[in-house]
Amino acid sequence: MPVVVVANPKGGVGKSTLATHVAGYYASRGHAVMLGDADRQQSSALWLGLRPPAARPIRSWDVSAGVARPPKGTTHVVLDTPAGLDGALLRQTLAIADKVLVPLQPSLFDIYATRAFLDTLAAHRGSRRLQLGLVGMRVDSRTLSADKLQEFLQGLGLPVLGELRPTQNYVHLAARGLTLFDVAPGRVEKDLGQWEGLCRWLDSR
């Protein structure tokens, strides 16, 4: 059972958008998916509550009592984590993770916060067995900040799985409890193209 953790201690980087879409992707592939939300804001849990009955099912994983091994009866698990993730919660989260997705935006603050978090992951015992991937969020390739983000990512020596553009598609779909993978591909073709590398990584073992 793969457990995908979406984490970055910096707030507002798009963790919930990424987590819900990963869950939506797995569901679109016919998997039995469970989505947990360890953030006090409960954005992913709210999104689940908006998901229409006709959409492919994604079960809720209650982690209010702490993060432990997910319940049985599911094949794929996604965990959305809070800003400021550290200490015991970070250790518990990494202990169950198979893959860690780190989203970041093209800003100086995000880059520095992410650099420190990546150092923490590298120092964590057992981190060598984790598959780690980076995802640029709300990246406008025409901007200087996008160039700076590219420069930062290239110097890390870690897999960069994709850069997602700043589009209202994510906003409108989230308001309906949906993802790119729940609507006709022709409506979101450009965005789905940006997910191709990330989806291959999610399917890898």
Rosetta silent file (secondary structure, phi, psi, omega in degrees, C-alpha in Angstrom):
SEQUENCE: MPVVVVANPKGGVGKSTLATHVAGYYASRGHAVMLGDADRQQSSALWLGLRPPAARPIRSWDVSAGVARPPKGTTHVVLDTPAGLDGALLRQTLAIADKVLVPLQPSLFDIYATRAFLDTLAAHRGSRRLQLGLVGMRVDSRTLSADKLQEFLQGLGLPVLGELRPTQNYVHLAARGLTLFDVAPGRVEKDLGQWEGLCRWLDSR
SCORE:     score description
SCORE:     0.000 S_00000001
   1 L     0.000  106.189  178.061    0.000    0.000    0.000 S_00000001
   2 L   -69.463  135.070  175.542    1.812    3.187   -1.115 S_00000001
   3 E  -114.779  114.987 -179.490    1.536    6.106    1.319 S_00000001
   4 E  -103.190  119.099  178.215    2.154    9.489   -0.300 S_00000001
   5 E  -103.599  129.416  176.194    2.839   12.354    2.111 S_00000001
   6 E  -104.187  115.345 -169.390    2.535   15.932    0.854 S_00000001
   7 L  -145.209  141.987  168.472    4.691   18.099    3.085 S_00000001
   8 L  -169.591  123.811 -177.674    6.400   21.465    3.399 S_00000001
   9 L   -65.804  -14.505  176.300    6.537   23.388    6.691 S_00000001
  10 L   -76.358  130.662  178.473    5.939   26.624    4.770 S_00000001
  11 L   -78.294  156.782  173.630    2.250   27.529    4.687 S_00000001
  12 L    72.368   22.723 -177.503    0.343   28.474    1.567 S_00000001
  13 L   -95.918   -3.740  178.589    2.484   26.532   -0.901 S_00000001
  14 L   102.106   23.841 -178.589   -0.353   24.425   -2.341 S_00000001
  15 H   -60.514  -46.104 -176.571   -0.140   21.272   -0.218 S_00000001
  16 H   -67.947  -38.414  176.284   -3.900   20.679   -0.176 S_00000001
  17 H   -59.942  -43.762 -179.675   -4.250   21.296   -3.914 S_00000001
  18 H   -68.248  -44.936 -177.757   -1.509   18.773   -4.551 S_00000001
  19 H   -62.551  -45.148 -178.754   -2.813   16.214   -2.026 S_00000001
  20 H   -66.256  -35.969  179.331   -6.383   16.264   -3.329 S_00000001
  21 H   -72.213  -35.196  174.918   -5.206   15.922   -6.912 S_00000001
  22 H   -62.922  -44.564  177.039   -2.940   12.999   -6.086 S_00000001
  23 H   -61.257  -41.792  178.701   -5.910   11.312   -4.419 S_00000001
  24 H   -64.073  -37.233  177.952   -8.053   12.161   -7.443 S_00000001
  25 H   -64.871  -48.878  179.256   -5.474   10.696   -9.788 S_00000001
  26 H   -58.917  -41.637  179.156   -5.285    7.435   -7.874 S_00000001
  27 H   -63.230  -37.262 -179.959   -9.084    7.232   -7.779 S_00000001
  28 H   -66.376  -19.950  178.615   -9.237    7.784  -11.542 S_00000001
  29 L   -90.475    3.838  176.736   -7.021    4.718  -11.942 S_00000001
  30 L    87.155   12.349 -179.328   -9.558    2.593  -10.088 S_00000001
  31 L   -82.978  157.169  172.912   -7.658    2.344   -6.800 S_00000001
  32 L   -86.632  105.477 -167.877   -9.237    2.282   -3.342 S_00000001
  33 E  -108.547  141.596  174.747   -7.975    5.625   -2.061 S_00000001
  34 E  -126.049  132.310 -178.396   -7.898    7.145    1.410 S_00000001
  35 E  -116.088  119.871  177.055   -7.120   10.831    2.022 S_00000001
  36 E  -105.526  153.273 -178.658   -5.949   12.006    5.448 S_00000001
  37 E  -135.428  106.419 -179.457   -5.667   15.603    6.650 S_00000001
  38 L   -93.744    3.152 -178.187   -3.362   16.404    9.579 S_00000001
  39 L   -86.835  139.181  178.835   -3.710   20.171    9.133 S_00000001
  40 L   -61.037  -31.292 -179.778   -5.841   22.135   11.601 S_00000001
  41 L   -68.926  -23.671  176.005   -7.412   24.039    8.709 S_00000001
  42 L    56.780   40.958 -179.411   -8.739   20.723    7.341 S_00000001
  43 H   -65.474  -42.716  178.949   -8.758   21.960    3.741 S_00000001
  44 H   -67.188  -37.589  177.650   -8.509   18.469    2.269 S_00000001
  45 H   -65.143  -39.096  176.821  -11.239   17.209    4.591 S_00000001
  46 H   -62.974  -43.198  178.670  -13.458   20.109    3.502 S_00000001
  47 H   -59.310  -42.244  178.199  -12.764   19.246   -0.128 S_00000001
  48 H   -60.743  -37.555  179.566  -13.806   15.651    0.524 S_00000001
  49 H   -67.329  -22.204  178.822  -17.067   16.904    1.988 S_00000001
  50 H   -89.458  -10.444 -173.728  -17.761   18.784   -1.263 S_00000001
  51 L   -68.045  127.436 -176.539  -17.037   15.796   -3.477 S_00000001
  52 L   -70.412  149.847 -178.867  -20.189   14.735   -5.356 S_00000001
  53 L   -58.622  -28.726 -177.452  -21.538   11.202   -4.901 S_00000001
  54 L   -75.929  -15.779 -179.554  -21.148   10.519   -8.629 S_00000001
  55 L   -74.253  158.174  178.174  -17.379   11.126   -8.510 S_00000001
  56 L   -58.592  134.995 -170.811  -14.970    8.247   -8.029 S_00000001
  57 L   -69.620  140.464  171.236  -14.899    7.477   -4.287 S_00000001
  58 E  -133.368  119.790 -177.977  -12.135    8.700   -1.982 S_00000001
  59 E   -83.897  154.193  177.522  -12.439    7.696    1.661 S_00000001
  60 E   -91.781  134.956  176.706  -11.506    9.944    4.570 S_00000001
  61 E  -106.683  115.504 -178.268   -8.732    8.858    6.921 S_00000001
  62 L   -80.803  111.359  178.702   -9.206   10.237   10.440 S_00000001
  63 L  -113.740   22.261 -177.683   -5.798   11.236   11.836 S_00000001
  64 L   -64.535  -27.169 -179.531   -7.133   13.448   14.645 S_00000001
  65 L   -91.909    4.204 -179.107   -5.736   11.035   17.255 S_00000001
  66 L   120.582  159.176 -177.451   -2.309   10.949   15.596 S_00000001
  67 L   -90.653  118.888  175.540   -0.684    9.487   12.508 S_00000001
  68 L  -133.713 -169.992  177.638   -0.301    5.704   12.568 S_00000001
  69 L   -61.111  137.404 -179.549   -0.553    2.983    9.956 S_00000001
  70 L   -63.376  154.344  178.154   -3.637    3.560    7.786 S_00000001
  71 L   -63.450  159.584  176.716   -6.632    1.272    8.265 S_00000001
  72 L   -74.035  169.312  178.027   -7.034   -1.792    6.085 S_00000001
  73 L    94.444   13.858  177.934   -9.394   -1.884    3.150 S_00000001
  74 L  -138.806  159.242 -178.634   -7.555    0.598    0.968 S_00000001
  75 L  -112.863  -23.695 -177.319   -4.775    0.332   -1.604 S_00000001
  76 E  -139.581  135.107 -176.092   -3.439    3.908   -1.838 S_00000001
  77 E  -126.637  137.441  175.072   -3.119    6.560    0.870 S_00000001
  78 E  -124.823  134.341 -179.787   -2.463   10.301    0.603 S_00000001
  79 E  -123.765  120.406  174.212   -1.706   12.459    3.651 S_00000001
  80 E   -89.070  132.647 -174.050   -1.964   16.258    3.668 S_00000001
  81 L  -117.268  161.742 -175.817    0.220   17.806    6.392 S_00000001
  82 L   -84.261  164.136  167.959    0.204   21.131    8.253 S_00000001
  83 L   -64.891  150.850 -179.489    2.474   24.136    8.032 S_00000001
  84 L    74.919   19.716 -178.819    5.206   24.009   10.633 S_00000001
  85 L   -60.395  119.179  178.286    5.496   20.238   10.373 S_00000001
  86 L  -164.193 -174.782  174.018    8.280   19.119   12.732 S_00000001
  87 H    59.090 -139.712 -174.546    9.025   17.146   15.882 S_00000001
  88 H   -62.685  -39.930 -178.843    6.960   14.095   16.749 S_00000001
  89 H   -65.112  -39.266  176.913    4.413   14.621   13.976 S_00000001
  90 H   -62.775  -44.465 -179.636    7.171   14.782   11.354 S_00000001
  91 H   -63.740  -42.838  178.918    8.736   11.583   12.702 S_00000001
  92 H   -62.973  -40.762 -177.703    5.374    9.784   12.760 S_00000001
  93 H   -66.530  -46.361 -179.004    4.607   10.944    9.247 S_00000001
  94 H   -68.583  -26.172 -179.357    7.934    9.892    7.763 S_00000001
  95 H   -66.048  -27.492 -178.883    7.710    6.532    9.523 S_00000001
  96 H  -102.922   -9.164 -171.964    4.706    5.525    7.410 S_00000001
  97 L   -77.642  141.416  168.278    5.625    7.324    4.182 S_00000001
  98 L  -102.716  -35.751  179.733    6.746    5.608    1.003 S_00000001
  99 E  -133.488  141.132  176.117    6.819    8.780   -1.082 S_00000001
 100 E  -122.666  121.633  175.551    7.132   12.421   -0.025 S_00000001
 101 E  -100.787  127.231 -179.768    5.962   15.195   -2.330 S_00000001
 102 E  -114.945  104.960  176.775    7.330   18.647   -1.533 S_00000001
 103 E   -85.131  146.415  173.240    5.444   21.515   -3.196 S_00000001
 104 E  -151.830  152.108  179.703    6.968   24.973   -3.377 S_00000001
 105 L  -102.776  160.125 -178.453    6.199   28.261   -5.040 S_00000001
 106 L   -78.384   70.951  175.441    8.618   30.544   -6.898 S_00000001
 107 L  -138.144  152.754 -179.384    9.337   32.934   -4.040 S_00000001
 108 H   -57.988  -40.804 -177.533   12.443   33.614   -1.979 S_00000001
 109 H   -65.990  -42.611  178.974   10.636   32.694    1.247 S_00000001
 110 H   -64.561  -41.324 -177.633    9.423   29.375   -0.129 S_00000001
 111 H   -62.972  -46.052 -178.810   12.853   28.502   -1.470 S_00000001
 112 H   -68.457  -40.027  178.568   14.634   29.116    1.831 S_00000001
 113 H   -64.493  -39.289 -179.217   11.975   27.320    3.880 S_00000001
 114 H   -70.103  -37.613  178.452   12.081   24.357    1.523 S_00000001
 115 H   -58.114  -45.469  179.399   15.876   24.176    1.571 S_00000001
 116 H   -65.286  -38.161 -179.620   15.837   23.785    5.361 S_00000001
 117 H   -67.664  -39.494  178.229   13.080   21.171    5.185 S_00000001
 118 H   -64.165  -35.711  175.702   14.986   19.119    2.609 S_00000001
 119 H   -64.257  -39.017  178.237   18.000   19.159    4.919 S_00000001
 120 H   -64.526  -42.359  178.700   15.772   17.840    7.707 S_00000001
 121 H   -62.511  -41.404 -178.923   14.486   15.041    5.488 S_00000001
 122 H   -64.388  -33.339 -177.538   18.019   14.070    4.508 S_00000001
 123 H   -83.075  -13.169 -176.444   19.066   13.882    8.152 S_00000001
 124 L   -71.526  134.370  178.202   16.071   11.797    9.203 S_00000001
 125 L   -61.769  131.616 -179.434   16.852    8.169    9.962 S_00000001
 126 L    87.553   -1.409 -176.432   15.444    5.958    7.266 S_00000001
 127 H   -64.844  -19.384 -179.050   15.088    8.832    4.806 S_00000001
 128 H   -65.941  -25.697 -178.958   17.117    6.883    2.227 S_00000001
 129 H   -83.282  -11.433 -178.937   14.214    4.519    1.657 S_00000001
 130 L   -79.140  139.144  167.968   11.834    7.392    0.914 S_00000001
 131 E   -88.360  123.807 -175.217   11.122    8.448   -2.634 S_00000001
 132 E  -116.695  132.212  178.453   11.290   12.237   -2.657 S_00000001
 133 E  -138.369  146.569 -179.599    9.935   14.493   -5.383 S_00000001
 134 E  -109.332  144.546  178.777    9.575   18.256   -5.807 S_00000001
 135 E  -134.562  122.814  173.822    6.702   20.068   -7.515 S_00000001
 136 E   -77.498  130.998 -176.806    6.663   23.730   -8.481 S_00000001
 137 L  -113.989  138.620  178.688    3.277   25.288   -7.716 S_00000001
 138 L    54.345   49.224 -176.757    1.684   28.323   -9.408 S_00000001
 139 L   -97.099  118.947  173.324    4.703   28.739  -11.665 S_00000001
 140 L   -98.972  107.443 -172.576    4.467   31.312  -14.463 S_00000001
 141 L   -62.710  -12.475 -178.143    7.343   30.397  -16.780 S_00000001
 142 L   -86.182   -2.750 -172.276    7.502   33.974  -18.108 S_00000001
 143 L  -101.839  157.964  176.147    8.628   35.473  -14.797 S_00000001
 144 H   -65.688  -35.607 -179.865   12.005   36.088  -13.202 S_00000001
 145 H   -63.814  -33.975  176.248   10.859   34.266  -10.074 S_00000001
 146 H   -65.711  -37.244  176.999   10.267   31.138  -12.171 S_00000001
 147 H   -63.794  -42.041  179.062   13.856   31.391  -13.433 S_00000001
 148 H   -64.473  -38.144  177.855   15.122   31.648   -9.845 S_00000001
 149 H   -64.078  -44.075  177.704   13.064   28.606   -8.884 S_00000001
 150 H   -58.186  -43.600  179.612   14.545   26.636  -11.780 S_00000001
 151 H   -61.185  -42.475  179.189   18.039   27.617  -10.671 S_00000001
 152 H   -64.657  -47.185 -176.287   17.314   26.469   -7.124 S_00000001
 153 H   -64.810  -39.819 -178.439   15.773   23.162   -8.194 S_00000001
 154 H   -65.083  -26.539 -179.292   18.595   22.301  -10.571 S_00000001
 155 L   -84.563   -2.817 -175.533   21.122   22.676   -7.769 S_00000001
 156 L   -86.502  -27.846 -175.370   19.404   20.184   -5.459 S_00000001
 157 L    71.402   24.421  179.454   20.098   16.962   -7.306 S_00000001
 158 L  -118.552  155.040 -178.619   16.570   15.780   -6.548 S_00000001
 159 L   -67.497  127.135  173.345   13.802   14.801   -8.979 S_00000001
 160 E  -100.249  113.096 -168.788   11.633   17.707  -10.104 S_00000001
 161 E   -87.365  -16.275  179.045    8.363   16.089  -11.110 S_00000001
 162 E   164.248  167.378  174.525    6.675   19.074  -12.691 S_00000001
 163 E  -129.823  120.920 -175.698    5.710   22.717  -12.544 S_00000001
 164 L   -98.354  131.697 -175.113    2.014   23.546  -12.329 S_00000001
 165 L   -75.287  159.521  177.255    0.790   26.815  -13.799 S_00000001
 166 L   -83.057   89.511 -177.810   -1.321   29.383  -11.904 S_00000001
 167 L  -120.208  150.338  178.067   -4.725   28.619  -13.394 S_00000001
 168 H   -73.331   -8.791  177.664   -8.251   29.088  -12.080 S_00000001
 169 H   -56.473  -42.347 -179.795   -9.009   25.503  -13.070 S_00000001
 170 H   -64.467  -39.226 -178.977   -7.682   24.328   -9.706 S_00000001
 171 H   -66.212  -48.541 -176.960   -9.789   26.897   -7.842 S_00000001
 172 H   -66.410  -39.049  179.618  -13.026   26.108   -9.655 S_00000001
 173 H   -69.150  -40.187  179.321  -12.596   22.362   -9.369 S_00000001
 174 H   -59.899  -36.956 -179.213  -11.711   22.519   -5.666 S_00000001
 175 L   -65.809  -14.117 -179.674  -14.956   24.384   -4.968 S_00000001
 176 L  -113.414    6.496 -179.678  -16.833   21.351   -6.328 S_00000001
 177 L    70.987   29.431 -175.785  -14.722   18.654   -4.659 S_00000001
 178 L  -121.741  171.049  176.663  -13.216   17.664   -8.000 S_00000001
 179 L  -132.043  175.281  175.533   -9.808   17.379   -9.669 S_00000001
 180 H   -56.044  -28.025 -173.857   -8.418   17.575  -13.185 S_00000001
 181 H   -86.433    1.450 -179.643   -8.901   13.809  -13.358 S_00000001
 182 H  -104.348   -4.674 -175.857  -12.657   14.033  -12.757 S_00000001
 183 L  -120.015  170.011 -179.550  -13.583   16.121  -15.808 S_00000001
 184 L   -59.143  128.178 -175.920  -13.354   15.683  -19.576 S_00000001
 185 H   -55.342  -32.579 -178.987   -9.643   15.757  -20.533 S_00000001
 186 H   -63.607  -23.326 -179.824  -10.278   18.224  -23.334 S_00000001
 187 H   -76.491  -25.005 -173.991  -11.337   20.863  -20.807 S_00000001
 188 L  -132.532   33.216 -172.828   -8.029   20.733  -18.912 S_00000001
 189 H   -57.166  -44.104 -178.125   -5.628   19.376  -21.525 S_00000001
 190 H   -62.985  -41.109 -179.046   -2.835   21.868  -20.821 S_00000001
 191 H   -71.028  -39.758  177.865   -2.911   21.181  -17.095 S_00000001
 192 H   -61.518  -34.363  177.240   -3.005   17.407  -17.518 S_00000001
 193 H   -61.091  -33.597  179.699    0.117   17.704  -19.656 S_00000001
 194 H   -75.195  -13.059  179.991    1.934   19.255  -16.700 S_00000001
 195 L   -94.123   -5.155 -172.103    0.983   16.241  -14.562 S_00000001
 196 H   -59.518  -48.480  179.800    2.459   13.575  -16.845 S_00000001
 197 H   -65.130  -39.579  178.801    5.843   13.299  -15.099 S_00000001
 198 H   -64.416  -40.826 -179.950    4.254   13.443  -11.667 S_00000001
 199 H   -65.939  -38.990  176.716    1.787   10.686  -12.557 S_00000001
 200 H   -61.539  -39.846  179.081    4.594    8.428  -13.778 S_00000001
 201 H   -66.535  -40.014  178.746    6.385    8.966  -10.473 S_00000001
 202 H   -63.571  -34.102 -179.047    3.220    8.187   -8.505 S_00000001
 203 H   -82.450  -14.502 -177.641    2.828    4.920  -10.410 S_00000001
 204 L   -74.631  162.118  179.272    6.475    3.908   -9.951 S_00000001
 205 L  -119.508    0.000    0.000    7.647    1.556   -7.206 S_00000001
